[in-house]
Amino acid sequence: MLRILIADDHEFIRKGIKQILFDEFDQLYVKEAEDTDGLLDLAFAEEWDIIISDISMPGKGGLEALQVIKDKSPAVPVLLLSIYPEDQYADNVLSAGASGYLNKDSAPAELASAIKTILSGQKYIKQK
């Protein structure tokens, strides 16, 4: 069973991501967090195959949460999402330890592709 944690401060975005995941993957277990504190609580409460997090959330935000997650659970891949284009953030988030970066304007199939790429052990940035 694929175990995914989704963190975004907008319920609408979380529900959309969740629907895309259930459309694409079989045997899925998903939990949601709405802020940085919730993300960090859930990140360490269970084991995850991948964490998908918005960069900008209430609390310290996705980038600072990424650092905490990588310090405590370095093997857990983290895909960061943002409204900002790849050329503004992708290199920085990968350098910070993320396994991938995806703009929220991407097509639903792009999210599935990113997750599959990351789960295969590779880094993901959308190719232009």
N, C-alpha and C positions, 0 to 999 in steps of 0.2 A: 504494500500500500504506500502510495506517495504521500508524504506528509509536508504540507505547505503552510507557512505562517504569512499572513498578509497584514501589512500595517499602512494605514492611510487615514488621515483625519476626516476624510469625506466618505460617509457610508455608501453613497452612490458609486464612488470609485471602487471601494472594496467589493460591493455586490457585483459590479461589472466584471472585475477581475475574477471573482469566484465563479461567475457563470461561464466565462471563457474557459477557465480551468476544467470545470465539470463537463463542458462540451468536448474538450480535447483529450482528457485523461480519464482512464478507468481507475476504479479503486483509489479514491482520493479522500484524504483527511485534511480538512482546512480549519484553521482558527484565525480570528481577526483581532487586531488591535487598532485603537483609534488615536493613540498618541505614543510618544516616546517611552513613557513609563510603562504603559501597557505592553508595548513591543518588548522591552527588556524583561519584564516579568514573564511573559510567555516564552521568550527565546530560551530561557534557562529552566522553565518548568517542565518542558518536554523535549524530545529529540525531533529535529526537523531535517528533511532532505534539502529544503531550500527556504530561505526567507526572502519575501518580496516587500520592499519598503519604499515609501515616498521619502524623498530627501528632506522636504519641508513639512514638519508636523509640530503641533504644540509640544512643548518641552524642549529638550536640547536638539531635536531633529534627527533625521536619518543618518547623517554623516557622523555625528557624535555617537549615536547608537551603534553604528557600524564598528567604530573603534572598540567599544565595550564588548560587542559580540565577538570580534576577532581576537581580543585579548583572552576571553574566557572559553571560546569555542572556535578556534581557528579553522577547523575543518568544515564548518557549516557555510555553504555558499550563500551569498547575499546578492540579490539583484535589486539595484536602486532604480526608482522611477522618478521622473520629474517632468514638468511642463517645459523645461528648457532644452534647447537642441543639444545633440551629442557633442558638438564642437565646443560647447561652453563648460561641460562637466565631465564627460566620459573619461578623459585621461586622469583627472583628479580623483574620481571615485575608484578607478582601477588601482591607482597608486596607493590609495587609502586602504585597499584590501577587498574591495567589492569584486564579485565575480562577473558583474555585468552592469550595463546601464541601458535604460530604454526610455525614450521620450513617450509621454502619455498620448501623444497624437498618433502613435503607431497603430497599425491595423491589428485586430485581435490575433491573427495568425502569427504576427511578429512576437507577441508575448509567448505563445506556445513554442515557437522556434528558439527564443532566448532561453527558456527553461530547459528545453531538451539539450541545447548546446552546453549550458552550464552543468547540467547533470551528467553530461559525458566527460566532464573534467576540463572543459575549455572555457575561456573568457568570452564574453559576448558584448559586442558593440554593433549596432545596426550599420550595415555597409551602405554607403551613399550610392 
